Amino acid sequence: MHWGNVAIFSVVNSVLLTPLPVAEPDRILSVFNAYPGATGGSGGRRGRSANAVPDYFDRLREVDVFEELAFYANGGFTVGADGAPERLRGWNVTPSFFRLLRVAPQQGRVFVEEEGEIGNQFKVLLSDALWQRLFAGDPAAVGKEMRINSRPYEIVGVMPEGFAFTDRNVQLWVPLAFTDQQKSDDARHSNSWAMLGRLNPGATLAQAQAQIDALNAPTSNAFRSSDSC
């Protein structure tokens, strides 16, 4: 059964230790699933969890208050080969992530939508620190390949010096590409992904909450009905 409400909280200074390093951060929201009556959850919030892949595609289709939606998740990546690999902290992100943040790379480009498809996702964006350490800041690094998790990835860009979104230890970003199984109804409770939304100009948090509540109403009502039986 598909069940659960969704709650939305603004990502603001009261949540983060420092202001978001992006344009108009007051329009960026964090979106997560909340299950009535459940205990625990991330961040110690009762019944709170991350999002499933079908949630992302449902909201892309049905919720129109967002200018952009994006998924992201922490990941560990083994970089290098030939007896000297190292483990680095990175993020898996949908190609929409950098459009949502409105942060441009200092070299190259960010991901394009096609790189969020299976088979096209072997691209990487480097932090400035990693670019300096591995390539001595050489602009010619863009377009080269580097081995990540034993596979060749093309370097498509380098993010600006000091860029960090909630985690200054992130050294690289790779595109998220979802399988048909991950998009299916069977994956609706595989809640593994954090979600951000950027509101359209003039849209409000209340409008976003109302639209997502309406999207979830059939399954939330079904859950309440079954729970009362």
trRosetta pair geometry for C-beta under 8 A, 3 or more apart (Angstrom, degrees):
i j d omega theta_ij theta_ji phi_ij phi_ji
1 219 7.3 148 165 -155 79 94
1 222 6.4 -153 -165 123 115 122
1 223 6.6 140 139 -87 128 79
1 226 6.9 -60 -130 5 171 164
2 185 7.2 -81 -63 -157 120 98
2 188 5.3 -60 -110 153 96 163
2 219 4.0 -67 105 -129 93 141
2 222 7.6 61 68 63 70 135
3 35 7.0 69 113 -135 93 95
3 219 5.3 -150 -93 157 39 97
3 220 6.5 108 -156 -100 65 41
3 222 6.7 -121 -93 82 91 92
3 223 3.4 99 -137 -76 123 133
4 33 5.3 27 145 -175 140 107
4 34 6.7 163 -175 82 96 37
4 35 4.4 -52 -114 -98 105 75
4 36 7.2 -174 -122 3 51 73
4 216 7.0 -83 93 -158 58 131
4 219 7.2 -13 35 118 58 117
4 220 6.8 -86 74 -92 17 83
4 223 7.0 95 -35 -35 41 166
5 33 7.8 144 89 -162 40 63
5 34 5.4 -27 81 75 87 91
5 35 7.5 160 32 -100 67 26
5 36 6.4 69 4 -41 107 94
5 213 6.9 3 -149 -116 98 77
5 216 5.8 129 -126 119 47 152
5 220 5.5 55 -73 -108 74 134
6 31 6.7 10 177 -174 118 93
6 32 7.2 174 -154 94 78 33
6 33 5.6 -54 -105 -110 77 54
6 34 6.5 131 -127 22 23 81
6 55 7.6 141 -94 -149 137 124
6 212 4.7 -84 77 154 126 127
6 213 7.4 -142 53 -73 84 51
6 215 7.9 -8 23 72 133 109
6 216 5.6 170 2 -41 97 149
7 32 6.7 -16 66 69 78 79
7 34 4.5 24 2 -3 109 137
7 48 7.6 -67 48 -109 122 96
7 209 7.3 6 -144 -126 49 106
8 29 5.2 11 -178 171 110 135
8 30 7.3 159 -159 82 63 49
8 31 5.4 -22 -110 -106 87 72
8 32 7.9 149 -100 25 42 62
8 197 7.6 -41 -138 38 125 131
8 205 6.3 -168 105 -161 121 88
8 208 5.5 -40 44 112 175 117
8 209 5.2 -136 29 -81 116 84
8 212 6.7 126 -38 26 117 151
9 15 7.3 122 136 -75 119 143
9 29 7.0 153 83 -162 31 85
9 30 5.5 -18 71 64 83 99
9 32 7.7 -11 18 20 100 105
10 15 7.7 -171 102 -9 64 132
10 26 7.2 -4 -162 -156 132 56
10 28 7.6 99 -158 87 72 54
10 29 5.5 -64 -105 -110 50 75
10 30 7.4 88 174 18 10 80
10 205 6.2 -65 -57 -93 102 137
11 15 5.7 -97 -145 65 53 144
11 16 6.7 46 179 -27 86 116
11 20 6.5 72 124 -59 111 136
11 25 7.1 -93 97 178 93 96
11 28 5.3 -44 51 110 114 98
11 29 6.4 159 -1 -137 84 21
11 30 4.8 100 -57 -29 99 100
11 196 7.2 -27 -10 -124 145 100
12 15 5.8 98 55 11 56 98
12 16 7.4 -159 105 19 24 93
12 25 7.4 131 -112 130 56 106
12 26 7.0 37 -103 -112 100 65
13 16 6.1 -73 -128 61 35 83
13 18 7.7 -55 -129 165 85 14
13 19 5.7 -28 -88 -88 102 69
15 30 7.7 -155 163 2 170 140
16 19 7.2 121 91 -106 125 15
16 20 6.5 107 38 -59 164 74
16 166 6.3 -104 -117 -105 117 85
18 21 7.9 13 121 -45 112 89
19 25 6.5 171 -179 28 87 163
20 25 3.8 148 57 -122 122 137
20 28 6.5 -106 115 51 176 145
20 165 7.2 26 -147 -135 88 79
21 103 7.5 53 112 -93 92 130
21 162 7.6 -167 -140 129 164 95
21 163 6.6 -161 100 -132 143 59
21 164 7.0 81 18 56 138 59
21 165 7.2 -120 45 -87 95 64
22 25 5.4 113 67 -81 90 87
22 28 6.8 55 83 -34 139 150
22 101 4.5 -105 -117 -165 135 77
22 102 5.9 113 -169 53 94 87
22 103 6.1 -79 -110 -50 87 102
22 165 7.5 34 -42 -106 120 105
23 101 7.9 116 27 163 78 48
23 102 4.4 -43 29 83 120 142
24 27 4.7 12 139 14 110 116
24 28 7.6 133 110 -23 72 88
24 102 7.9 51 33 26 92 148
24 198 7.9 84 95 -155 110 109
25 28 5.4 -51 -158 23 54 116
27 67 7.8 23 151 15 129 125
27 198 5.4 46 124 -163 102 74
27 199 4.4 -123 -164 46 87 93
27 201 7.9 -35 -115 -88 147 47
28 100 7.2 102 -117 160 106 101
28 101 7.8 34 -100 -102 144 59
28 196 6.0 -13 -169 -170 99 110
28 197 7.2 157 -153 82 51 43
28 198 5.4 -26 -96 -98 70 73
28 199 7.8 -133 -68 4 24 80
29 196 6.9 147 77 -159 47 58
29 197 4.8 -16 59 61 99 94
29 198 7.8 173 17 -86 75 25
29 199 6.7 72 -12 -40 112 96
29 205 6.6 145 -94 -114 134 89
29 208 6.5 157 23 109 169 168
30 194 7.2 -42 -149 -173 99 98
30 195 7.1 119 -164 82 54 62
30 196 6.2 -37 -100 -102 54 65
31 51 6.7 37 109 -64 93 138
31 59 7.5 76 154 -116 165 171
31 69 7.8 -24 19 -139 147 103
31 195 4.2 -47 65 94 100 117
31 196 7.1 166 11 -103 90 13
31 197 5.5 59 -30 -12 123 113
31 212 7.5 -173 -145 -97 119 160
32 42 7.5 -116 -154 51 150 123
32 48 5.7 38 125 -167 136 94
32 49 6.6 175 176 80 102 37
32 50 6.2 -71 -136 -119 96 30
32 51 6.4 -125 -127 -49 49 87
32 194 7.6 -32 -86 -134 97 63
32 195 6.9 172 -73 39 52 98
33 48 7.5 141 86 -158 53 48
33 49 5.0 -24 73 67 101 90
33 50 7.1 17 25 98 98 21
33 51 5.9 138 -22 -96 100 59
33 52 7.6 25 -32 -3 147 85
33 55 6.9 -110 -62 -95 113 156
33 191 6.0 -101 36 -120 135 137
34 38 8.0 -167 -179 46 55 116
34 41 7.6 19 -122 -124 70 156
34 45 7.8 -68 -112 131 107 117
34 47 5.0 68 -169 118 75 102
34 48 5.3 -23 -102 -98 83 62
34 49 7.5 163 -89 20 35 70
35 38 3.9 45 89 -5 110 135
35 47 4.6 -140 61 -165 65 100
35 49 6.8 24 -9 4 108 116
36 47 6.6 44 -86 -150 12 159
36 220 7.8 92 -8 -150 126 94
36 223 7.2 140 44 120 116 132
36 224 7.6 18 64 -82 157 85
37 47 6.9 96 56 -92 28 132
37 227 7.4 165 -5 -141 160 149
38 41 6.9 97 114 -53 112 107
38 46 7.2 152 90 168 66 69
38 47 3.8 116 65 -114 92 82
38 49 7.9 -27 111 -28 155 111
39 46 6.2 -45 -131 -143 47 82
39 47 6.9 -11 -68 -59 15 67
40 46 7.4 71 32 -128 17 45
40 47 7.7 93 62 -60 50 30
41 44 7.3 14 79 123 78 5
41 45 5.0 -66 99 79 126 70
41 46 6.2 94 20 175 128 8
41 47 5.4 -9 -46 70 139 13
41 48 3.4 110 165 53 141 64
41 49 5.5 -105 -131 -57 88 60
42 45 6.8 -4 78 35 55 96
42 48 5.6 -92 47 109 73 102
42 49 6.4 110 -4 -122 99 35
42 50 6.5 64 -18 -46 145 79
43 48 6.5 -35 51 88 101 143
45 48 3.7 28 90 2 112 140
49 191 4.4 47 144 126 119 158
50 191 4.4 148 72 159 76 89
50 192 5.8 -48 93 129 142 2
50 193 5.6 148 161 55 120 32
50 194 5.9 -75 -135 -71 106 51
50 195 7.8 133 -170 -9 74 85
51 55 4.5 -118 -170 73 101 146
51 56 6.5 105 138 -52 130 82
51 71 7.1 -124 78 -114 125 102
51 191 5.9 124 46 -144 2 82
51 192 8.0 -63 73 52 49 40
51 193 5.0 -57 69 75 87 87
51 194 7.2 106 18 -126 101 12
51 195 4.7 31 2 -25 153 121
52 55 5.0 110 60 -6 70 103
52 56 7.8 -130 102 -6 45 84
52 187 5.7 165 -175 135 117 81
52 188 5.2 129 94 -158 163 31
52 189 6.3 -51 -68 -66 144 8
52 190 5.1 101 -125 63 102 64
52 191 5.2 -64 -55 -84 79 58
52 192 7.4 66 -106 16 53 72
52 193 7.3 124 -107 28 13 103
53 56 5.6 -48 -159 25 42 115
53 57 6.9 26 154 -7 70 103
53 71 7.8 3 -109 -94 64 165
53 178 5.1 139 -147 -137 140 146
53 182 4.4 59 17 154 166 93
53 183 5.5 -92 129 -89 122 47
53 187 5.6 0 43 120 107 135
53 190 7.1 -3 5 79 92 110
53 193 7.0 87 -71 3 61 142
54 57 5.9 -60 -148 44 40 103
54 58 6.0 46 154 -25 72 106
54 183 6.2 111 -82 -168 71 45
54 184 7.1 -64 -70 91 118 17
54 185 6.5 72 -93 -98 161 41
54 187 6.0 147 -19 81 104 91
54 188 5.1 -42 46 -96 139 75
55 58 5.7 -56 -146 36 29 114
55 59 6.2 20 161 -14 65 110
55 188 7.6 110 -43 -145 81 71
55 195 7.3 -99 114 -54 120 152
56 59 6.3 -65 -152 39 23 104
56 60 6.4 27 152 -22 62 107
56 69 6.6 166 -153 133 77 128
56 71 5.5 -34 -99 -52 142 123
56 94 7.6 167 -165 -60 144 150
56 193 7.1 -19 -51 91 125 148
56 195 6.7 -165 -93 -106 87 122
57 60 5.4 -46 -143 32 36 116
57 61 6.5 30 159 -14 65 106
57 183 6.1 42 -9 -145 153 99
58 61 6.2 -69 -157 40 27 104
58 62 5.8 -20 168 15 68 122
58 215 6.3 124 153 178 114 133
59 62 6.3 -71 -121 54 27 87
59 63 4.6 -18 -161 20 73 126
59 66 7.4 37 156 18 106 145
59 69 5.9 138 108 -107 117 166
59 195 7.9 77 46 -170 158 150
59 197 7.8 -93 153 -88 139 127
59 212 6.9 -2 -111 -105 108 97
59 215 7.1 87 -93 150 66 177
60 63 7.6 -6 -47 44 10 86
60 69 5.9 -127 -81 45 79 137
62 211 7.4 166 131 168 85 101
62 215 5.0 118 116 -106 143 120
63 66 6.0 43 118 7 106 108
63 69 7.9 85 76 -59 119 137
63 208 7.1 55 -173 -145 125 71
63 211 4.7 117 -129 130 87 129
63 212 6.1 9 -96 -72 137 74
63 215 6.4 -54 -60 -41 97 144
64 200 7.8 0 147 -21 66 142
64 211 7.2 -146 32 -140 63 156
65 199 6.0 -27 151 -138 92 80
65 200 5.8 -127 -173 17 47 104
65 203 4.2 145 -164 -159 95 144
65 204 7.9 -68 -161 46 137 43
65 207 5.0 156 -105 117 148 109
65 208 4.7 -137 87 -84 144 74
65 211 5.7 -180 -4 7 117 150
66 69 5.2 51 135 -55 153 88
66 197 4.3 -80 -118 -164 128 109
66 198 6.3 100 -162 64 80 49
66 199 6.3 -69 -108 -102 53 37
66 200 6.7 166 -157 -29 5 81
66 203 7.7 -125 -67 95 34 164
66 208 7.0 76 -57 -118 87 113
67 100 7.7 144 93 -120 93 71
67 198 4.7 -51 57 99 104 100
67 199 6.7 43 -2 115 94 18
67 200 4.9 137 -56 -85 85 59
67 201 7.8 60 -62 -17 128 64
68 96 5.1 177 -169 179 108 113
68 99 5.5 -177 -114 106 154 102
68 100 3.9 -150 103 -90 135 85
68 197 7.1 174 90 -151 53 50
68 198 4.7 27 46 34 90 111
69 94 8.0 12 112 69 69 154
69 96 6.4 34 78 116 46 155
69 100 7.4 58 -120 -87 1 136
69 195 6.6 -12 -171 -169 95 104
69 196 7.2 164 -155 87 48 53
69 197 5.1 -15 -104 -103 75 81
69 198 8.0 -145 -69 20 37 68
70 93 6.6 2 178 -169 114 93
70 94 5.0 -160 -148 56 70 110
70 96 4.4 -152 -88 96 89 97
70 97 4.2 127 -165 -89 143 58
70 99 7.8 166 -69 57 124 83
70 100 4.6 -115 -17 -2 130 149
70 195 7.0 155 82 -153 46 57
70 196 4.9 -8 58 58 95 97
70 197 7.8 177 21 -79 68 39
71 93 7.0 167 91 -150 59 47
71 94 4.7 83 41 -22 83 113
71 97 7.7 -79 61 -71 40 102
71 176 5.8 -60 88 48 114 167
71 193 4.4 -10 -159 174 112 135
71 194 7.0 134 -158 74 57 49
71 195 5.7 -29 -97 -97 64 71
72 91 5.3 0 -170 179 108 122
72 92 6.7 161 -153 85 54 55
72 93 4.5 -5 -104 -103 93 81
72 94 7.3 -103 -63 9 64 74
72 97 5.8 86 -68 -111 112 133
72 176 7.7 -145 -104 -32 41 133
72 193 7.1 128 55 -165 25 86
72 194 5.4 -33 67 68 77 100
72 196 7.2 17 7 -3 110 108
73 91 6.8 150 74 -156 35 74
73 92 5.0 -8 57 55 89 102
73 176 7.6 92 21 -88 101 127
73 192 6.3 10 -107 143 148 86
73 193 5.3 -81 -56 -116 112 66
73 194 6.4 153 -82 14 60 85
74 89 7.1 -33 -160 -164 97 94
74 90 7.9 133 -162 85 53 38
74 91 6.2 -50 -104 -103 38 71
74 167 7.5 142 -98 -82 105 176
75 89 7.8 139 80 -161 46 51
75 90 5.3 -33 73 78 93 81
75 91 6.4 130 20 -123 92 20
75 92 5.1 73 -22 -23 137 96
75 174 7.7 -60 64 39 149 111
76 87 5.8 -3 -177 -171 107 104
76 88 7.4 150 -159 75 60 36
76 89 6.5 -39 -105 -103 63 52
76 90 7.5 124 -122 29 16 80
77 87 7.2 148 76 -155 39 55
77 88 5.2 -30 67 65 92 87
77 89 7.7 128 22 -128 86 6
77 90 4.7 11 -3 16 128 129
77 148 5.3 -20 -176 -162 117 104
77 149 6.0 -82 -149 -40 73 95
77 172 6.4 -66 50 65 155 125
77 174 7.4 132 -91 -13 143 131
78 85 5.0 21 178 169 97 133
78 86 7.4 165 -151 82 57 26
78 87 5.7 -31 -96 -96 66 67
78 88 7.9 149 -100 18 18 76
78 148 7.0 137 75 -163 54 49
78 149 5.4 105 46 -86 90 49
78 150 7.1 19 85 -29 122 72
79 85 6.4 153 75 -158 35 79
79 86 5.7 -25 61 63 89 77
79 87 7.7 147 15 -106 79 17
79 88 5.2 11 -2 6 126 123
79 146 6.6 5 -159 149 95 119
79 147 7.0 135 -160 88 46 64
79 148 5.6 -13 -101 -104 70 73
79 172 7.5 126 -78 -1 137 151
80 84 5.5 -70 149 99 138 74
80 85 4.3 176 78 -112 92 53
80 86 5.9 52 21 13 131 75
80 146 7.6 -34 -74 -177 49 97
80 147 6.1 68 -149 68 6 102
81 84 7.7 29 89 53 21 65
81 85 6.1 28 -84 -70 31 97
81 147 4.5 21 -30 63 114 159
81 150 7.3 101 -96 -114 110 56
85 147 7.9 -81 -105 101 104 114
88 130 7.3 57 -149 -106 152 133
88 171 4.5 -75 179 55 122 142
88 172 6.3 61 117 12 134 109
89 167 7.6 -116 141 152 132 126
89 169 4.8 24 66 130 151 100
89 170 5.7 -98 117 -102 97 44
89 171 5.9 108 64 6 65 94
90 170 5.9 88 -126 -156 36 81
90 171 5.9 -68 -78 60 81 73
90 172 4.2 -32 -111 71 124 78
90 173 6.2 -174 -172 -80 98 32
90 174 6.5 53 143 -2 137 93
91 167 7.6 135 -58 62 119 135
91 170 5.5 -6 -19 -137 102 134
91 172 7.9 -167 30 98 62 47
91 173 5.1 -14 66 -114 90 81
91 174 7.8 -179 92 30 47 63
92 173 7.8 145 -101 -161 16 64
92 174 5.8 -31 -109 73 65 86
92 175 7.5 18 -160 128 72 16
92 176 4.8 90 160 -76 99 89
93 97 3.7 -33 175 -19 125 159
93 98 7.5 88 128 -30 146 79
93 111 7.6 168 91 18 100 143
93 173 5.4 -13 14 -167 122 113
93 174 7.6 142 27 72 73 36
93 175 6.8 -62 75 -118 64 40
93 176 6.0 -132 100 -13 14 101
94 97 5.6 137 64 -35 64 89
94 116 5.6 34 -153 -117 71 138
94 175 7.2 42 -141 -157 25 75
94 176 5.0 -48 -73 49 57 116
95 98 7.7 -54 -178 29 48 92
95 99 7.5 39 137 -5 69 112
95 110 7.4 128 -161 138 74 96
95 111 3.9 -124 -120 112 86 112
95 112 6.1 -17 -157 114 144 14
95 113 5.1 -169 82 -97 150 38
95 115 5.6 120 -80 66 125 93
95 116 4.6 -110 -8 -38 107 115
95 175 5.7 6 -62 -126 81 113
96 99 5.2 -66 -156 47 54 114
96 100 5.6 58 148 -30 84 104
96 113 7.7 40 -57 -101 77 83
96 116 8.0 6 -12 -55 79 155
97 100 5.9 -60 -155 32 25 111
97 101 6.6 10 155 -7 63 109
97 111 7.8 47 39 40 96 121
97 173 7.5 -142 86 -170 148 140
97 196 7.5 86 -129 45 71 126
98 101 5.6 -54 -141 44 38 106
98 102 7.9 146 163 -45 56 11
98 103 5.8 -95 -154 62 83 83
98 104 7.9 104 168 -93 115 30
98 105 7.9 -5 -162 -42 152 85
98 110 3.9 -130 77 -147 155 154
98 111 6.9 132 19 30 122 82
98 125 7.9 117 -58 -49 144 172
99 102 7.1 22 -179 -73 34 53
99 110 7.4 -176 -46 97 67 148
100 196 5.8 128 142 106 153 119
100 197 7.7 -112 -143 -145 132 19
100 198 4.8 179 -154 -19 84 121
101 165 6.5 -83 -108 -90 146 139
103 159 7.1 26 137 -146 121 102
103 160 7.1 -117 -178 13 104 113
103 163 6.2 118 179 -136 145 130
104 110 7.4 -115 -135 -25 46 112
104 160 7.7 64 83 -38 62 112
105 108 5.4 -33 107 71 150 76
105 109 6.3 -179 31 -126 132 8
105 110 5.9 169 -25 -55 109 74
105 125 6.7 -129 -95 -145 129 116
105 157 3.8 -57 -131 173 175 126
105 158 5.7 117 -173 67 110 41
105 159 5.5 -81 -119 -92 76 42
105 160 7.1 -174 -152 -37 34 67
106 128 6.9 41 26 -90 141 106
106 158 5.5 -50 61 96 90 94
106 159 6.8 62 6 154 89 18
106 160 4.7 116 -44 -94 108 62
106 161 7.2 31 -35 -14 156 72
107 131 7.5 140 35 -144 138 159
107 139 5.5 -160 -131 -131 131 80
107 141 7.7 61 124 63 153 96
107 142 5.2 -149 146 -47 110 134
107 157 5.8 167 93 -154 64 62
107 158 4.0 29 45 34 107 106
108 125 7.8 -165 89 -119 130 81
108 142 4.0 -170 -66 -136 117 137
108 143 7.7 -170 -103 -35 117 72
108 155 7.3 -135 -64 139 166 79
108 156 5.2 154 165 149 135 49
108 157 3.1 -150 90 -95 114 67
108 158 6.2 104 24 6 110 67
109 112 7.5 12 134 -44 131 91
109 156 5.6 -59 65 158 80 101
109 157 5.0 -138 54 -62 29 128
110 125 6.5 0 -125 -83 61 144
110 156 7.5 82 -155 113 10 119
110 157 6.0 -63 -70 39 39 159
111 115 4.6 -121 -163 72 100 136
111 116 7.1 94 149 -47 131 85
111 123 6.1 143 -107 90 94 138
111 125 7.2 -95 -39 -34 88 118
111 156 6.9 104 -85 76 56 153
111 173 8.0 -114 -26 121 119 111
111 175 4.9 140 -137 -80 153 111
112 115 5.4 100 61 -1 66 104
113 116 5.9 -53 -170 24 47 112
114 117 5.8 -44 -170 14 52 118
114 120 5.4 -74 144 146 81 163
115 120 5.0 -126 -116 131 44 101
115 121 5.8 112 175 -107 70 48
115 123 5.2 -30 -153 17 140 137
115 175 4.5 -177 133 -45 97 167
115 177 7.7 -103 152 -69 48 110
116 120 7.6 -13 34 83 23 109
116 121 6.8 58 -117 -95 24 99
116 175 5.2 -128 -85 179 59 120
116 176 6.1 14 -137 79 91 64
116 177 5.5 170 -176 -93 41 69
116 178 7.8 6 168 5 89 80
117 120 4.8 39 67 32 87 119
117 121 7.1 -164 67 -48 36 89
117 177 5.6 25 126 -137 7 113
118 121 6.9 -30 -115 -9 29 116
118 177 4.8 151 -72 150 49 125
118 178 7.7 -89 -50 74 96 26
118 179 6.3 65 -71 -92 139 63
119 177 7.7 -164 19 173 45 160
120 123 7.9 -3 152 -16 66 109
120 175 7.8 -29 108 80 78 151
120 177 7.0 149 59 -97 73 144
121 174 6.9 73 163 164 93 96
121 175 4.5 -134 -144 80 86 107
121 176 7.3 -74 -137 125 135 7
121 177 3.8 -117 -55 -18 140 130
122 151 6.1 -102 -130 135 125 122
122 152 6.8 59 163 96 132 60
122 153 4.9 -137 175 -111 76 67
122 154 6.7 84 116 8 81 80
122 174 8.0 -16 -132 -155 31 115
123 153 6.2 138 -125 -172 9 91
123 154 5.3 -31 -114 66 69 88
123 155 7.9 124 -166 -111 67 12
123 156 4.9 11 -170 -17 116 126
123 174 6.8 151 79 -142 56 70
123 175 5.9 43 53 -6 101 112
124 146 6.8 -69 50 54 148 110
124 148 6.3 133 -69 -25 144 152
124 153 4.4 64 -18 139 114 134
124 154 7.1 169 22 80 77 38
124 155 5.7 -41 73 -102 93 57
124 156 7.0 152 62 13 38 82
124 172 5.4 -9 -171 -175 110 121
124 173 7.0 146 -159 74 60 47
124 174 5.3 -30 -101 -89 74 84
125 155 7.8 108 -104 -156 27 66
125 156 6.3 -49 -77 64 72 88
125 157 5.0 -13 -121 72 91 89
125 158 7.1 166 -168 -94 73 22
125 159 5.9 70 158 -38 114 95
125 172 6.5 156 81 -160 53 66
125 173 4.4 -8 57 56 106 100
125 174 7.8 -169 21 -72 73 38
126 130 4.7 -129 -168 84 101 114
126 131 4.6 122 116 -59 133 90
126 134 7.7 -113 -143 42 147 127
126 141 7.6 -32 19 129 152 135
126 155 6.2 -5 -20 -141 114 111
126 157 7.5 -163 28 102 72 46
126 158 5.0 -25 69 -112 95 75
126 159 7.1 -151 91 12 44 80
126 171 7.3 -23 -154 160 67 70
126 172 5.5 -27 -109 -105 51 88
127 130 4.7 90 55 9 85 101
127 131 6.8 -148 91 -5 44 88
127 158 7.6 20 131 -160 10 75
127 159 5.7 -34 -118 52 45 111
127 163 7.1 -155 -135 66 81 94
127 170 6.6 146 -62 110 129 70
127 171 5.0 -98 13 -150 125 43
127 172 6.5 -102 -10 -65 83 48
128 131 5.6 -58 -148 38 31 114
128 132 6.3 30 156 -20 67 106
128 158 6.2 89 -91 168 56 105
128 159 6.3 -96 -34 84 78 68
128 160 6.4 -18 -49 149 126 24
128 161 4.1 -103 94 -91 177 59
128 162 7.2 -3 31 -3 141 46
128 163 7.1 117 -10 22 106 93
129 132 5.9 -55 -149 35 29 109
129 133 6.3 22 156 -16 64 111
129 161 7.9 103 -47 -131 68 71
129 171 6.9 -87 77 -125 104 84
130 133 5.7 -58 -143 40 32 108
130 134 5.9 7 168 1 70 113
130 171 4.5 100 -57 -173 132 98
130 172 6.2 -43 43 -58 171 91
131 134 6.7 -65 -132 48 20 92
131 135 5.5 -44 -170 46 61 112
131 137 6.2 76 129 -98 96 46
131 141 6.2 170 -147 72 92 160
131 158 4.6 29 -68 -128 156 130
132 135 7.4 -69 -102 61 10 68
132 136 6.7 27 -164 -134 50 21
132 137 4.9 14 -109 -56 71 87
134 141 7.6 103 99 -130 98 143
134 146 7.5 24 160 -113 153 145
135 138 4.7 -110 158 37 97 94
135 140 8.0 -159 -176 71 124 71
135 141 3.9 6 -153 -78 166 138
135 144 8.0 158 -106 45 135 146
138 141 5.2 114 82 -31 86 93
139 142 6.3 -31 177 13 60 108
140 143 7.4 -64 -175 49 53 110
140 144 7.2 64 138 -35 71 116
141 144 5.4 -74 -162 25 47 124
141 155 5.6 -43 146 101 84 159
141 158 7.3 66 81 -54 122 123
142 155 5.6 -120 -119 115 40 101
142 156 6.8 36 -153 -174 89 18
142 157 6.2 34 -120 -92 116 35
142 158 6.8 -100 -69 -16 104 95
143 154 7.0 -21 -150 -168 29 100
143 155 6.7 -37 19 72 23 85
143 156 7.9 73 -69 -106 44 42
144 154 7.5 163 92 -147 26 60
144 155 5.4 10 62 28 72 117
145 152 4.4 -3 -174 -167 132 107
145 153 6.5 143 -154 69 73 35
145 154 5.7 -45 -95 -92 72 54
145 155 7.2 -169 -99 -5 20 81
146 152 7.4 141 71 -147 21 61
146 153 5.9 -29 65 62 72 89
146 155 6.1 57 0 -49 107 105
147 150 6.5 3 -180 -126 109 19
147 151 6.7 150 -150 68 69 24
147 152 6.0 -44 -93 -88 65 52
147 153 7.4 129 -123 13 17 82
148 151 6.2 -36 69 62 66 77
148 153 4.7 2 19 -4 119 132
148 172 7.6 -136 -109 114 140 157
148 174 7.1 -178 123 -74 159 140
153 174 6.9 -73 -138 -113 147 115
155 158 7.8 19 176 -57 112 80
159 163 4.4 -102 152 57 117 147
159 173 7.6 74 -37 7 131 123
160 163 4.7 105 63 -38 79 114
164 167 6.3 -140 -174 77 101 37
164 168 4.2 -16 -127 -96 162 63
164 170 6.6 145 -133 40 81 103
165 170 7.7 -18 45 31 75 150
167 170 4.9 82 102 -26 105 104
170 173 7.2 38 166 -64 123 83
176 193 8.0 63 -132 -121 159 132
178 182 4.3 -122 -166 86 96 131
178 183 5.5 108 131 -52 125 92
179 182 4.8 101 53 4 75 100
179 183 7.2 -146 96 -1 44 88
180 183 5.7 -62 -149 41 35 109
180 184 6.4 50 151 -44 66 102
181 184 5.6 -45 -150 11 33 120
181 186 7.0 -48 -165 69 74 121
181 187 6.5 110 147 -47 64 126
182 187 5.2 114 -152 -121 37 174
182 190 7.3 -99 -138 79 74 146
183 187 7.0 61 28 44 9 137
184 187 5.5 98 64 5 70 99
185 188 5.7 -11 -166 -32 52 115
187 190 4.5 -47 -165 21 79 124
197 208 6.8 147 105 -146 150 142
199 203 4.2 -150 -176 80 103 109
199 204 7.3 80 -154 -63 151 8
199 205 7.5 -79 -73 -67 144 53
199 208 6.5 -94 -100 -53 102 129
200 203 4.3 81 58 -12 83 125
203 207 5.3 -115 -164 71 82 138
203 208 6.7 82 155 -50 116 92
204 207 4.7 102 57 4 79 100
204 208 7.1 -141 99 -3 46 85
205 208 5.7 -56 -151 36 34 111
205 209 6.3 33 153 -18 67 106
206 209 5.7 -53 -146 37 31 111
206 210 6.3 32 155 -21 65 106
207 210 5.7 -54 -146 35 31 112
207 211 6.4 29 157 -18 65 105
208 211 6.0 -57 -149 36 30 108
208 212 6.4 20 158 -11 65 108
209 212 6.0 -62 -147 42 29 104
209 213 6.1 34 154 -23 66 108
210 213 5.6 -52 -145 36 29 114
210 214 6.4 31 155 -20 63 105
211 214 5.7 -53 -150 35 31 111
211 215 6.5 34 150 -21 64 104
212 215 5.3 -48 -147 34 38 115
212 216 6.3 25 156 -9 67 109
213 216 6.0 -66 -146 46 29 102
213 217 6.4 56 151 -60 64 88
213 220 8.0 -35 -159 9 67 158
214 217 5.5 -22 -148 -16 33 120
216 219 5.9 -72 -167 53 65 99
216 220 5.0 61 139 -27 94 114
217 220 5.7 -62 -135 42 27 109
217 221 5.9 25 168 -19 67 109
218 221 6.1 -60 -148 37 23 107
218 222 6.4 24 154 -19 61 108
219 222 5.4 -50 -146 35 36 115
219 223 6.4 39 154 -22 65 102
220 223 5.7 -52 -151 33 32 112
220 224 6.5 31 152 -18 64 104
221 224 5.7 -52 -146 36 35 110
221 225 6.2 36 154 -21 66 106
222 225 5.7 -54 -147 35 31 112
222 226 6.4 25 157 -14 65 107
223 226 6.0 -58 -147 39 30 106
223 227 6.1 30 155 -22 65 111
224 227 5.6 -58 -145 36 29 113
224 228 6.4 24 158 -18 65 108
225 228 6.1 -62 -151 35 28 106
225 229 7.0 39 151 -36 61 100
226 229 5.7 -43 -157 11 38 118
